[in-house]
Amino acid sequence: MTGTVTDYSDGIPLLGASVVVLETNLGVATDSDGRFTVEAQEGQTLLVSRIGFPT
């Protein structure tokens, strides 16, 4: 699965946000453009967090 994490109010890409697949505890960090790629299956839950932002 790939995606982009952005600030929900401004839409600015977030560098260094953590993206974790809860069912597997596999996780990655977003790149400088807020992009990530993680191994996830349909129906699994992604948890996104970053200091200073709500989970």
mmCIF entry with sequence, helices, sheets and N, C-alpha, C, O atoms, coordinates in Angstrom:
data_MODEL
# 
_entry.id   MODEL 
# 
_entity.id                         1 
_entity.type                       polymer 
_entity.pdbx_number_of_molecules   1 
# 
_entity_poly.entity_id                      1 
_entity_poly.type                           'polypeptide(L)' 
_entity_poly.nstd_linkage                   no 
_entity_poly.nstd_monomer                   no 
_entity_poly.pdbx_seq_one_letter_code       MTGTVTDYSDGIPLLGASVVVLETNLGVATDSDGRFTVEAQEGQTLLVSRIGFPT 
_entity_poly.pdbx_seq_one_letter_code_can   MTGTVTDYSDGIPLLGASVVVLETNLGVATDSDGRFTVEAQEGQTLLVSRIGFPT 
_entity_poly.pdbx_strand_id                 A 
# 
loop_
_entity_poly_seq.entity_id 
_entity_poly_seq.num 
_entity_poly_seq.mon_id 
_entity_poly_seq.hetero 
1 1  MET n 
1 2  THR n 
1 3  GLY n 
1 4  THR n 
1 5  VAL n 
1 6  THR n 
1 7  ASP n 
1 8  TYR n 
1 9  SER n 
1 10 ASP n 
1 11 GLY n 
1 12 ILE n 
1 13 PRO n 
1 14 LEU n 
1 15 LEU n 
1 16 GLY n 
1 17 ALA n 
1 18 SER n 
1 19 VAL n 
1 20 VAL n 
1 21 VAL n 
1 22 LEU n 
1 23 GLU n 
1 24 THR n 
1 25 ASN n 
1 26 LEU n 
1 27 GLY n 
1 28 VAL n 
1 29 ALA n 
1 30 THR n 
1 31 ASP n 
1 32 SER n 
1 33 ASP n 
1 34 GLY n 
1 35 ARG n 
1 36 PHE n 
1 37 THR n 
1 38 VAL n 
1 39 GLU n 
1 40 ALA n 
1 41 GLN n 
1 42 GLU n 
1 43 GLY n 
1 44 GLN n 
1 45 THR n 
1 46 LEU n 
1 47 LEU n 
1 48 VAL n 
1 49 SER n 
1 50 ARG n 
1 51 ILE n 
1 52 GLY n 
1 53 PHE n 
1 54 PRO n 
1 55 THR n 
# 
_struct_asym.id          A 
_struct_asym.entity_id   1 
# 
loop_
_struct_sheet.id 
_struct_sheet.type 
_struct_sheet.number_strands 
_struct_sheet.details 
AA1 ? 2 ? 
AA2 ? 3 ? 
# 
loop_
_struct_sheet_order.sheet_id 
_struct_sheet_order.range_id_1 
_struct_sheet_order.range_id_2 
_struct_sheet_order.offset 
_struct_sheet_order.sense 
AA1 1 2 ? anti-parallel 
AA2 1 2 ? anti-parallel 
AA2 2 3 ? anti-parallel 
# 
loop_
_struct_sheet_range.sheet_id 
_struct_sheet_range.id 
_struct_sheet_range.beg_label_comp_id 
_struct_sheet_range.beg_label_asym_id 
_struct_sheet_range.beg_label_seq_id 
_struct_sheet_range.pdbx_beg_PDB_ins_code 
_struct_sheet_range.end_label_comp_id 
_struct_sheet_range.end_label_asym_id 
_struct_sheet_range.end_label_seq_id 
_struct_sheet_range.pdbx_end_PDB_ins_code 
_struct_sheet_range.beg_auth_comp_id 
_struct_sheet_range.beg_auth_asym_id 
_struct_sheet_range.beg_auth_seq_id 
_struct_sheet_range.end_auth_comp_id 
_struct_sheet_range.end_auth_asym_id 
_struct_sheet_range.end_auth_seq_id 
AA1 1 THR A 2  ? THR A 4  ? THR A 2  THR A 4  
AA1 2 ARG A 35 ? THR A 37 ? ARG A 35 THR A 37 
AA2 1 LEU A 26 ? ALA A 29 ? LEU A 26 ALA A 29 
AA2 2 SER A 18 ? VAL A 21 ? SER A 18 VAL A 21 
AA2 3 LEU A 46 ? SER A 49 ? LEU A 46 SER A 49 
# 
loop_
_atom_site.group_PDB 
_atom_site.id 
_atom_site.type_symbol 
_atom_site.label_atom_id 
_atom_site.label_alt_id 
_atom_site.label_comp_id 
_atom_site.label_asym_id 
_atom_site.label_entity_id 
_atom_site.label_seq_id 
_atom_site.pdbx_PDB_ins_code 
_atom_site.Cartn_x 
_atom_site.Cartn_y 
_atom_site.Cartn_z 
_atom_site.occupancy 
_atom_site.B_iso_or_equiv 
_atom_site.pdbx_formal_charge 
_atom_site.auth_seq_id 
_atom_site.auth_comp_id 
_atom_site.auth_asym_id 
_atom_site.auth_atom_id 
_atom_site.pdbx_PDB_model_num 
ATOM 1   N N  . MET A 1 1  ? 0.845  -1.162 0.000  1.00 0.00 ? 1  MET A N  1 
ATOM 2   C CA . MET A 1 1  ? 0.000  0.000  0.000  1.00 0.00 ? 1  MET A CA 1 
ATOM 3   C C  . MET A 1 1  ? 0.896  1.231  0.000  1.00 0.00 ? 1  MET A C  1 
ATOM 4   O O  . MET A 1 1  ? 1.917  1.270  0.687  1.00 0.00 ? 1  MET A O  1 
ATOM 5   N N  . THR A 1 2  ? 0.511  2.216  -0.762 1.00 0.00 ? 2  THR A N  1 
ATOM 6   C CA . THR A 1 2  ? 1.232  3.480  -0.789 1.00 0.00 ? 2  THR A CA 1 
ATOM 7   C C  . THR A 1 2  ? 0.263  4.609  -0.472 1.00 0.00 ? 2  THR A C  1 
ATOM 8   O O  . THR A 1 2  ? -0.948 4.469  -0.641 1.00 0.00 ? 2  THR A O  1 
ATOM 9   N N  . GLY A 1 3  ? 0.800  5.707  -0.020 1.00 0.00 ? 3  GLY A N  1 
ATOM 10  C CA . GLY A 1 3  ? -0.047 6.851  0.280  1.00 0.00 ? 3  GLY A CA 1 
ATOM 11  C C  . GLY A 1 3  ? 0.774  8.060  0.622  1.00 0.00 ? 3  GLY A C  1 
ATOM 12  O O  . GLY A 1 3  ? 2.004  8.029  0.580  1.00 0.00 ? 3  GLY A O  1 
ATOM 13  N N  . THR A 1 4  ? 0.084  9.130  0.961  1.00 0.00 ? 4  THR A N  1 
ATOM 14  C CA . THR A 1 4  ? 0.710  10.378 1.363  1.00 0.00 ? 4  THR A CA 1 
ATOM 15  C C  . THR A 1 4  ? 0.032  10.869 2.633  1.00 0.00 ? 4  THR A C  1 
ATOM 16  O O  . THR A 1 4  ? -1.195 10.890 2.725  1.00 0.00 ? 4  THR A O  1 
ATOM 17  N N  . VAL A 1 5  ? 0.840  11.264 3.610  1.00 0.00 ? 5  VAL A N  1 
ATOM 18  C CA . VAL A 1 5  ? 0.323  11.817 4.861  1.00 0.00 ? 5  VAL A CA 1 
ATOM 19  C C  . VAL A 1 5  ? 0.447  13.324 4.780  1.00 0.00 ? 5  VAL A C  1 
ATOM 20  O O  . VAL A 1 5  ? 1.523  13.856 4.507  1.00 0.00 ? 5  VAL A O  1 
ATOM 21  N N  . THR A 1 6  ? -0.665 14.011 5.019  1.00 0.00 ? 6  THR A N  1 
ATOM 22  C CA . THR A 1 6  ? -0.673 15.474 4.973  1.00 0.00 ? 6  THR A CA 1 
ATOM 23  C C  . THR A 1 6  ? -1.281 16.048 6.243  1.00 0.00 ? 6  THR A C  1 
ATOM 24  O O  . THR A 1 6  ? -2.012 15.364 6.960  1.00 0.00 ? 6  THR A O  1 
ATOM 25  N N  . ASP A 1 7  ? -0.977 17.294 6.510  1.00 0.00 ? 7  ASP A N  1 
ATOM 26  C CA . ASP A 1 7  ? -1.604 18.047 7.589  1.00 0.00 ? 7  ASP A CA 1 
ATOM 27  C C  . ASP A 1 7  ? -3.074 18.199 7.217  1.00 0.00 ? 7  ASP A C  1 
ATOM 28  O O  . ASP A 1 7  ? -3.393 18.696 6.138  1.00 0.00 ? 7  ASP A O  1 
ATOM 29  N N  . TYR A 1 8  ? -3.968 17.774 8.104  1.00 0.00 ? 8  TYR A N  1 
ATOM 30  C CA . TYR A 1 8  ? -5.394 17.772 7.782  1.00 0.00 ? 8  TYR A CA 1 
ATOM 31  C C  . TYR A 1 8  ? -5.984 19.157 7.570  1.00 0.00 ? 8  TYR A C  1 
ATOM 32  O O  . TYR A 1 8  ? -7.001 19.280 6.888  1.00 0.00 ? 8  TYR A O  1 
ATOM 33  N N  . SER A 1 9  ? -5.392 20.193 8.122  1.00 0.00 ? 9  SER A N  1 
ATOM 34  C CA . SER A 1 9  ? -5.977 21.531 7.950  1.00 0.00 ? 9  SER A CA 1 
ATOM 35  C C  . SER A 1 9  ? -5.384 22.284 6.761  1.00 0.00 ? 9  SER A C  1 
ATOM 36  O O  . SER A 1 9  ? -6.087 23.061 6.115  1.00 0.00 ? 9  SER A O  1 
ATOM 37  N N  . ASP A 1 10 ? -4.091 22.065 6.462  1.00 0.00 ? 10 ASP A N  1 
ATOM 38  C CA . ASP A 1 10 ? -3.440 22.806 5.384  1.00 0.00 ? 10 ASP A CA 1 
ATOM 39  C C  . ASP A 1 10 ? -3.107 21.961 4.166  1.00 0.00 ? 10 ASP A C  1 
ATOM 40  O O  . ASP A 1 10 ? -2.821 22.505 3.100  1.00 0.00 ? 10 ASP A O  1 
ATOM 41  N N  . GLY A 1 11 ? -3.139 20.639 4.304  1.00 0.00 ? 11 GLY A N  1 
ATOM 42  C CA . GLY A 1 11 ? -2.808 19.760 3.192  1.00 0.00 ? 11 GLY A CA 1 
ATOM 43  C C  . GLY A 1 11 ? -1.326 19.681 2.878  1.00 0.00 ? 11 GLY A C  1 
ATOM 44  O O  . GLY A 1 11 ? -0.940 19.204 1.811  1.00 0.00 ? 11 GLY A O  1 
ATOM 45  N N  . ILE A 1 12 ? -0.486 20.150 3.810  1.00 0.00 ? 12 ILE A N  1 
ATOM 46  C CA . ILE A 1 12 ? 0.964  20.118 3.606  1.00 0.00 ? 12 ILE A CA 1 
ATOM 47  C C  . ILE A 1 12 ? 1.489  18.714 3.906  1.00 0.00 ? 12 ILE A C  1 
ATOM 48  O O  . ILE A 1 12 ? 1.150  18.155 4.948  1.00 0.00 ? 12 ILE A O  1 
ATOM 49  N N  . PRO A 1 13 ? 2.309  18.124 3.023  1.00 0.00 ? 13 PRO A N  1 
ATOM 50  C CA . PRO A 1 13 ? 2.873  16.793 3.274  1.00 0.00 ? 13 PRO A CA 1 
ATOM 51  C C  . PRO A 1 13 ? 3.707  16.788 4.560  1.00 0.00 ? 13 PRO A C  1 
ATOM 52  O O  . PRO A 1 13 ? 4.431  17.742 4.844  1.00 0.00 ? 13 PRO A O  1 
ATOM 53  N N  . LEU A 1 14 ? 3.596  15.694 5.336  1.00 0.00 ? 14 LEU A N  1 
ATOM 54  C CA . LEU A 1 14 ? 4.297  15.593 6.610  1.00 0.00 ? 14 LEU A CA 1 
ATOM 55  C C  . LEU A 1 14 ? 5.485  14.642 6.531  1.00 0.00 ? 14 LEU A C  1 
ATOM 56  O O  . LEU A 1 14 ? 5.314  13.438 6.336  1.00 0.00 ? 14 LEU A O  1 
ATOM 57  N N  . LEU A 1 15 ? 6.663  15.177 6.680  1.00 0.00 ? 15 LEU A N  1 
ATOM 58  C CA . LEU A 1 15 ? 7.909  14.416 6.720  1.00 0.00 ? 15 LEU A CA 1 
ATOM 59  C C  . LEU A 1 15 ? 8.029  13.710 8.068  1.00 0.00 ? 15 LEU A C  1 
ATOM 60  O O  . LEU A 1 15 ? 7.748  14.305 9.109  1.00 0.00 ? 15 LEU A O  1 
ATOM 61  N N  . GLY A 1 16 ? 8.442  12.455 8.052  1.00 0.00 ? 16 GLY A N  1 
ATOM 62  C CA . GLY A 1 16 ? 8.745  11.735 9.287  1.00 0.00 ? 16 GLY A CA 1 
ATOM 63  C C  . GLY A 1 16 ? 7.565  11.259 10.089 1.00 0.00 ? 16 GLY A C  1 
ATOM 64  O O  . GLY A 1 16 ? 7.724  10.917 11.260 1.00 0.00 ? 16 GLY A O  1 
ATOM 65  N N  . ALA A 1 17 ? 6.380  11.225 9.501  1.00 0.00 ? 17 ALA A N  1 
ATOM 66  C CA . ALA A 1 17 ? 5.230  10.649 10.202 1.00 0.00 ? 17 ALA A CA 1 
ATOM 67  C C  . ALA A 1 17 ? 5.392  9.133  10.228 1.00 0.00 ? 17 ALA A C  1 
ATOM 68  O O  . ALA A 1 17 ? 5.914  8.550  9.278  1.00 0.00 ? 17 ALA A O  1 
ATOM 69  N N  . SER A 1 18 ? 4.953  8.494  11.302 1.00 0.00 ? 18 SER A N  1 
ATOM 70  C CA . SER A 1 18 ? 5.002  7.036  11.416 1.00 0.00 ? 18 SER A CA 1 
ATOM 71  C C  . SER A 1 18 ? 3.706  6.441  10.894 1.00 0.00 ? 18 SER A C  1 
ATOM 72  O O  . SER A 1 18 ? 2.618  6.917  11.218 1.00 0.00 ? 18 SER A O  1 
ATOM 73  N N  . VAL A 1 19 ? 3.830  5.395  10.080 1.00 0.00 ? 19 VAL A N  1 
ATOM 74  C CA . VAL A 1 19 ? 2.674  4.671  9.567  1.00 0.00 ? 19 VAL A CA 1 
ATOM 75  C C  . VAL A 1 19 ? 2.869  3.210  9.960  1.00 0.00 ? 19 VAL A C  1 
ATOM 76  O O  . VAL A 1 19 ? 3.805  2.558  9.496  1.00 0.00 ? 19 VAL A O  1 
ATOM 77  N N  . VAL A 1 20 ? 1.978  2.692  10.821 1.00 0.00 ? 20 VAL A N  1 
ATOM 78  C CA . VAL A 1 20 ? 2.110  1.337  11.349 1.00 0.00 ? 20 VAL A CA 1 
ATOM 79  C C  . VAL A 1 20 ? 0.877  0.529  10.980 1.00 0.00 ? 20 VAL A C  1 
ATOM 80  O O  . VAL A 1 20 ? -0.246 1.019  11.090 1.00 0.00 ? 20 VAL A O  1 
ATOM 81  N N  . VAL A 1 21 ? 1.085  -0.729 10.534 1.00 0.00 ? 21 VAL A N  1 
ATOM 82  C CA . VAL A 1 21 ? -0.010 -1.670 10.301 1.00 0.00 ? 21 VAL A CA 1 
ATOM 83  C C  . VAL A 1 21 ? -0.258 -2.351 11.636 1.00 0.00 ? 21 VAL A C  1 
ATOM 84  O O  . VAL A 1 21 ? 0.556  -3.167 12.070 1.00 0.00 ? 21 VAL A O  1 
ATOM 85  N N  . LEU A 1 22 ? -1.371 -2.031 12.301 1.00 0.00 ? 22 LEU A N  1 
ATOM 86  C CA . LEU A 1 22 ? -1.603 -2.492 13.661 1.00 0.00 ? 22 LEU A CA 1 
ATOM 87  C C  . LEU A 1 22 ? -1.595 -4.018 13.791 1.00 0.00 ? 22 LEU A C  1 
ATOM 88  O O  . LEU A 1 22 ? -1.079 -4.547 14.776 1.00 0.00 ? 22 LEU A O  1 
ATOM 89  N N  . GLU A 1 23 ? -2.144 -4.708 12.841 1.00 0.00 ? 23 GLU A N  1 
ATOM 90  C CA . GLU A 1 23 ? -2.246 -6.167 12.942 1.00 0.00 ? 23 GLU A CA 1 
ATOM 91  C C  . GLU A 1 23 ? -0.894 -6.867 12.826 1.00 0.00 ? 23 GLU A C  1 
ATOM 92  O O  . GLU A 1 23 ? -0.777 -8.032 13.207 1.00 0.00 ? 23 GLU A O  1 
ATOM 93  N N  . THR A 1 24 ? 0.129  -6.184 12.310 1.00 0.00 ? 24 THR A N  1 
ATOM 94  C CA . THR A 1 24 ? 1.428  -6.813 12.108 1.00 0.00 ? 24 THR A CA 1 
ATOM 95  C C  . THR A 1 24 ? 2.554  -6.106 12.847 1.00 0.00 ? 24 THR A C  1 
ATOM 96  O O  . THR A 1 24 ? 3.642  -6.666 12.981 1.00 0.00 ? 24 THR A O  1 
ATOM 97  N N  . ASN A 1 25 ? 2.322  -4.896 13.326 1.00 0.00 ? 25 ASN A N  1 
ATOM 98  C CA . ASN A 1 25 ? 3.348  -4.050 13.938 1.00 0.00 ? 25 ASN A CA 1 
ATOM 99  C C  . ASN A 1 25 ? 4.454  -3.667 12.968 1.00 0.00 ? 25 ASN A C  1 
ATOM 100 O O  . ASN A 1 25 ? 5.516  -3.219 13.401 1.00 0.00 ? 25 ASN A O  1 
ATOM 101 N N  . LEU A 1 26 ? 4.235  -3.833 11.661 1.00 0.00 ? 26 LEU A N  1 
ATOM 102 C CA . LEU A 1 26 ? 5.175  -3.340 10.656 1.00 0.00 ? 26 LEU A CA 1 
ATOM 103 C C  . LEU A 1 26 ? 4.945  -1.848 10.504 1.00 0.00 ? 26 LEU A C  1 
ATOM 104 O O  . LEU A 1 26 ? 3.806  -1.381 10.519 1.00 0.00 ? 26 LEU A O  1 
ATOM 105 N N  . GLY A 1 27 ? 6.025  -1.106 10.358 1.00 0.00 ? 27 GLY A N  1 
ATOM 106 C CA . GLY A 1 27 ? 5.865  0.329  10.217 1.00 0.00 ? 27 GLY A CA 1 
ATOM 107 C C  . GLY A 1 27 ? 6.948  0.964  9.376  1.00 0.00 ? 27 GLY A C  1 
ATOM 108 O O  . GLY A 1 27 ? 8.025  0.401  9.179  1.00 0.00 ? 27 GLY A O  1 
ATOM 109 N N  . VAL A 1 28 ? 6.640  2.148  8.886  1.00 0.00 ? 28 VAL A N  1 
ATOM 110 C CA . VAL A 1 28 ? 7.568  2.937  8.076  1.00 0.00 ? 28 VAL A CA 1 
ATOM 111 C C  . VAL A 1 28 ? 7.393  4.409  8.450  1.00 0.00 ? 28 VAL A C  1 
ATOM 112 O O  . VAL A 1 28 ? 6.449  4.784  9.145  1.00 0.00 ? 28 VAL A O  1 
ATOM 113 N N  . ALA A 1 29 ? 8.322  5.229  7.974  1.00 0.00 ? 29 ALA A N  1 
ATOM 114 C CA . ALA A 1 29 ? 8.224  6.680  8.148  1.00 0.00 ? 29 ALA A CA 1 
ATOM 115 C C  . ALA A 1 29 ? 8.021  7.319  6.776  1.00 0.00 ? 29 ALA A C  1 
ATOM 116 O O  . ALA A 1 29 ? 8.501  6.803  5.767  1.00 0.00 ? 29 ALA A O  1 
ATOM 117 N N  . THR A 1 30 ? 7.319  8.427  6.745  1.00 0.00 ? 30 THR A N  1 
ATOM 118 C CA . THR A 1 30 ? 7.103  9.130  5.484  1.00 0.00 ? 30 THR A CA 1 
ATOM 119 C C  . THR A 1 30 ? 8.375  9.840  5.041  1.00 0.00 ? 30 THR A C  1 
ATOM 120 O O  . THR A 1 30 ? 9.212  10.216 5.862  1.00 0.00 ? 30 THR A O  1 
ATOM 121 N N  . ASP A 1 31 ? 8.506  10.017 3.719  1.00 0.00 ? 31 ASP A N  1 
ATOM 122 C CA . ASP A 1 31 ? 9.666  10.712 3.163  1.00 0.00 ? 31 ASP A CA 1 
ATOM 123 C C  . ASP A 1 31 ? 9.428  12.224 3.180  1.00 0.00 ? 31 ASP A C  1 
ATOM 124 O O  . ASP A 1 31 ? 8.453  12.692 3.768  1.00 0.00 ? 31 ASP A O  1 
ATOM 125 N N  . SER A 1 32 ? 10.308 12.981 2.543  1.00 0.00 ? 32 SER A N  1 
ATOM 126 C CA . SER A 1 32 ? 10.222 14.439 2.561  1.00 0.00 ? 32 SER A CA 1 
ATOM 127 C C  . SER A 1 32 ? 8.978  14.993 1.877  1.00 0.00 ? 32 SER A C  1 
ATOM 128 O O  . SER A 1 32 ? 8.630  16.158 2.071  1.00 0.00 ? 32 SER A O  1 
ATOM 129 N N  . ASP A 1 33 ? 8.301  14.162 1.074  1.00 0.00 ? 33 ASP A N  1 
ATOM 130 C CA . ASP A 1 33 ? 7.057  14.570 0.420  1.00 0.00 ? 33 ASP A CA 1 
ATOM 131 C C  . ASP A 1 33 ? 5.834  13.959 1.090  1.00 0.00 ? 33 ASP A C  1 
ATOM 132 O O  . ASP A 1 33 ? 4.733  14.019 0.544  1.00 0.00 ? 33 ASP A O  1 
ATOM 133 N N  . GLY A 1 34 ? 6.021  13.363 2.285  1.00 0.00 ? 34 GLY A N  1 
ATOM 134 C CA . GLY A 1 34 ? 4.915  12.770 3.019  1.00 0.00 ? 34 GLY A CA 1 
ATOM 135 C C  . GLY A 1 34 ? 4.496  11.407 2.501  1.00 0.00 ? 34 GLY A C  1 
ATOM 136 O O  . GLY A 1 34 ? 3.491  10.862 2.958  1.00 0.00 ? 34 GLY A O  1 
ATOM 137 N N  . ARG A 1 35 ? 5.247  10.839 1.551  1.00 0.00 ? 35 ARG A N  1 
ATOM 138 C CA . ARG A 1 35 ? 4.867  9.562  0.936  1.00 0.00 ? 35 ARG A CA 1 
ATOM 139 C C  . ARG A 1 35 ? 5.384  8.376  1.749  1.00 0.00 ? 35 ARG A C  1 
ATOM 140 O O  . ARG A 1 35 ? 6.406  8.465  2.429  1.00 0.00 ? 35 ARG A O  1 
ATOM 141 N N  . PHE A 1 36 ? 4.648  7.258  1.660  1.00 0.00 ? 36 PHE A N  1 
ATOM 142 C CA . PHE A 1 36 ? 5.058  6.026  2.316  1.00 0.00 ? 36 PHE A CA 1 
ATOM 143 C C  . PHE A 1 36 ? 4.617  4.826  1.492  1.00 0.00 ? 36 PHE A C  1 
ATOM 144 O O  . PHE A 1 36 ? 3.693  4.911  0.684  1.00 0.00 ? 36 PHE A O  1 
ATOM 145 N N  . THR A 1 37 ? 5.297  3.706  1.714  1.00 0.00 ? 37 THR A N  1 
ATOM 146 C CA . THR A 1 37 ? 4.919  2.408  1.161  1.00 0.00 ? 37 THR A CA 1 
ATOM 147 C C  . THR A 1 37 ? 5.061  1.399  2.286  1.00 0.00 ? 37 THR A C  1 
ATOM 148 O O  . THR A 1 37 ? 6.114  1.321  2.919  1.00 0.00 ? 37 THR A O  1 
ATOM 149 N N  . VAL A 1 38 ? 4.013  0.622  2.542  1.00 0.00 ? 38 VAL A N  1 
ATOM 150 C CA . VAL A 1 38 ? 4.030  -0.378 3.604  1.00 0.00 ? 38 VAL A CA 1 
ATOM 151 C C  . VAL A 1 38 ? 3.252  -1.609 3.134  1.00 0.00 ? 38 VAL A C  1 
ATOM 152 O O  . VAL A 1 38 ? 2.278  -1.493 2.390  1.00 0.00 ? 38 VAL A O  1 
ATOM 153 N N  . GLU A 1 39 ? 3.692  -2.775 3.572  1.00 0.00 ? 39 GLU A N  1 
ATOM 154 C CA . GLU A 1 39 ? 2.997  -4.019 3.237  1.00 0.00 ? 39 GLU A CA 1 
ATOM 155 C C  . GLU A 1 39 ? 1.752  -4.139 4.115  1.00 0.00 ? 39 GLU A C  1 
ATOM 156 O O  . GLU A 1 39 ? 1.855  -4.345 5.324  1.00 0.00 ? 39 GLU A O  1 
ATOM 157 N N  . ALA A 1 40 ? 0.588  -4.009 3.506  1.00 0.00 ? 40 ALA A N  1 
ATOM 158 C CA . ALA A 1 40 ? -0.678 -4.113 4.232  1.00 0.00 ? 40 ALA A CA 1 
ATOM 159 C C  . ALA A 1 40 ? -1.700 -4.796 3.338  1.00 0.00 ? 40 ALA A C  1 
ATOM 160 O O  . ALA A 1 40 ? -1.686 -4.644 2.116  1.00 0.00 ? 40 ALA A O  1 
ATOM 161 N N  . GLN A 1 41 ? -2.569 -5.538 3.963  1.00 0.00 ? 41 GLN A N  1 
ATOM 162 C CA . GLN A 1 41 ? -3.635 -6.238 3.254  1.00 0.00 ? 41 GLN A CA 1 
ATOM 163 C C  . GLN A 1 41 ? -4.955 -5.488 3.442  1.00 0.00 ? 41 GLN A C  1 
ATOM 164 O O  . GLN A 1 41 ? -5.124 -4.736 4.403  1.00 0.00 ? 41 GLN A O  1 
ATOM 165 N N  . GLU A 1 42 ? -5.866 -5.698 2.532  1.00 0.00 ? 42 GLU A N  1 
ATOM 166 C CA . GLU A 1 42 ? -7.191 -5.087 2.655  1.00 0.00 ? 42 GLU A CA 1 
ATOM 167 C C  . GLU A 1 42 ? -7.800 -5.491 3.989  1.00 0.00 ? 42 GLU A C  1 
ATOM 168 O O  . GLU A 1 42 ? -7.742 -6.657 4.379  1.00 0.00 ? 42 GLU A O  1 
ATOM 169 N N  . GLY A 1 43 ? -8.379 -4.534 4.677  1.00 0.00 ? 43 GLY A N  1 
ATOM 170 C CA . GLY A 1 43 ? -9.013 -4.783 5.963  1.00 0.00 ? 43 GLY A CA 1 
ATOM 171 C C  . GLY A 1 43 ? -8.106 -4.532 7.157  1.00 0.00 ? 43 GLY A C  1 
ATOM 172 O O  . GLY A 1 43 ? -8.589 -4.465 8.288  1.00 0.00 ? 43 GLY A O  1 
ATOM 173 N N  . GLN A 1 44 ? -6.797 -4.391 6.934  1.00 0.00 ? 44 GLN A N  1 
ATOM 174 C CA . GLN A 1 44 ? -5.902 -4.084 8.040  1.00 0.00 ? 44 GLN A CA 1 
ATOM 175 C C  . GLN A 1 44 ? -5.969 -2.587 8.348  1.00 0.00 ? 44 GLN A C  1 
ATOM 176 O O  . GLN A 1 44 ? -6.361 -1.781 7.504  1.00 0.00 ? 44 GLN A O  1 
ATOM 177 N N  . THR A 1 45 ? -5.578 -2.236 9.570  1.00 0.00 ? 45 THR A N  1 
ATOM 178 C CA . THR A 1 45 ? -5.682 -0.866 10.050 1.00 0.00 ? 45 THR A CA 1 
ATOM 179 C C  . THR A 1 45 ? -4.323 -0.188 10.043 1.00 0.00 ? 45 THR A C  1 
ATOM 180 O O  . THR A 1 45 ? -3.343 -0.737 10.548 1.00 0.00 ? 45 THR A O  1 
ATOM 181 N N  . LEU A 1 46 ? -4.267 1.016  9.465  1.00 0.00 ? 46 LEU A N  1 
ATOM 182 C CA . LEU A 1 46 ? -3.065 1.826  9.511  1.00 0.00 ? 46 LEU A CA 1 
ATOM 183 C C  . LEU A 1 46 ? -3.216 2.881  10.605 1.00 0.00 ? 46 LEU A C  1 
ATOM 184 O O  . LEU A 1 46 ? -4.239 3.558  10.698 1.00 0.00 ? 46 LEU A O  1 
ATOM 185 N N  . LEU A 1 47 ? -2.175 3.005  11.430 1.00 0.00 ? 47 LEU A N  1 
ATOM 186 C CA . LEU A 1 47 ? -2.138 4.027  12.457 1.00 0.00 ? 47 LEU A CA 1 
ATOM 187 C C  . LEU A 1 47 ? -1.054 5.028  12.062 1.00 0.00 ? 47 LEU A C  1 
ATOM 188 O O  . LEU A 1 47 ? 0.110  4.663  11.898 1.00 0.00 ? 47 LEU A O  1 
ATOM 189 N N  . VAL A 1 48 ? -1.444 6.282  11.912 1.00 0.00 ? 48 VAL A N  1 
ATOM 190 C CA . VAL A 1 48 ? -0.515 7.330  11.491 1.00 0.00 ? 48 VAL A CA 1 
ATOM 191 C C  . VAL A 1 48 ? -0.319 8.277  12.670 1.00 0.00 ? 48 VAL A C  1 
ATOM 192 O O  . VAL A 1 48 ? -1.283 8.729  13.288 1.00 0.00 ? 48 VAL A O  1 
ATOM 193 N N  . SER A 1 49 ? 0.952  8.572  12.973 1.00 0.00 ? 49 SER A N  1 
ATOM 194 C CA . SER A 1 49 ? 1.216  9.497  14.087 1.00 0.00 ? 49 SER A CA 1 
ATOM 195 C C  . SER A 1 49 ? 2.442  10.344 13.765 1.00 0.00 ? 49 SER A C  1 
ATOM 196 O O  . SER A 1 49 ? 3.314  9.956  12.988 1.00 0.00 ? 49 SER A O  1 
ATOM 197 N N  . ARG A 1 50 ? 2.471  11.506 14.389 1.00 0.00 ? 50 ARG A N  1 
ATOM 198 C CA . ARG A 1 50 ? 3.616  12.407 14.278 1.00 0.00 ? 50 ARG A CA 1 
ATOM 199 C C  . ARG A 1 50 ? 3.559  13.358 15.460 1.00 0.00 ? 50 ARG A C  1 
ATOM 200 O O  . ARG A 1 50 ? 2.480  13.791 15.866 1.00 0.00 ? 50 ARG A O  1 
ATOM 201 N N  . ILE A 1 51 ? 4.706  13.679 16.003 1.00 0.00 ? 51 ILE A N  1 
ATOM 202 C CA . ILE A 1 51 ? 4.759  14.600 17.147 1.00 0.00 ? 51 ILE A CA 1 
ATOM 203 C C  . ILE A 1 51 ? 4.105  15.922 16.753 1.00 0.00 ? 51 ILE A C  1 
ATOM 204 O O  . ILE A 1 51 ? 4.386  16.490 15.697 1.00 0.00 ? 51 ILE A O  1 
ATOM 205 N N  . GLY A 1 52 ? 3.228  16.391 17.632 1.00 0.00 ? 52 GLY A N  1 
ATOM 206 C CA . GLY A 1 52 ? 2.557  17.663 17.390 1.00 0.00 ? 52 GLY A CA 1 
ATOM 207 C C  . GLY A 1 52 ? 1.227  17.548 16.663 1.00 0.00 ? 52 GLY A C  1 
ATOM 208 O O  . GLY A 1 52 ? 0.547  18.552 16.448 1.00 0.00 ? 52 GLY A O  1 
ATOM 209 N N  . PHE A 1 53 ? 0.846  16.318 16.278 1.00 0.00 ? 53 PHE A N  1 
ATOM 210 C CA . PHE A 1 53 ? -0.407 16.087 15.567 1.00 0.00 ? 53 PHE A CA 1 
ATOM 211 C C  . PHE A 1 53 ? -1.183 14.971 16.256 1.00 0.00 ? 53 PHE A C  1 
ATOM 212 O O  . PHE A 1 53 ? -0.578 14.063 16.825 1.00 0.00 ? 53 PHE A O  1 
ATOM 213 N N  . PRO A 1 54 ? -2.516 15.025 16.214 1.00 0.00 ? 54 PRO A N  1 
ATOM 214 C CA . PRO A 1 54 ? -3.290 13.931 16.808 1.00 0.00 ? 54 PRO A CA 1 
ATOM 215 C C  . PRO A 1 54 ? -3.089 12.643 16.004 1.00 0.00 ? 54 PRO A C  1 
ATOM 216 O O  . PRO A 1 54 ? -2.882 12.693 14.791 1.00 0.00 ? 54 PRO A O  1 
ATOM 217 N N  . THR A 1 55 ? -3.149 11.482 16.684 1.00 0.00 ? 55 THR A N  1 
ATOM 218 C CA . THR A 1 55 ? -3.005 10.185 16.012 1.00 0.00 ? 55 THR A CA 1 
ATOM 219 C C  . THR A 1 55 ? -4.220 9.911  15.152 1.00 0.00 ? 55 THR A C  1 
ATOM 220 O O  . THR A 1 55 ? -4.293 8.868  14.502 1.00 0.00 ? 55 THR A O  1 
# 
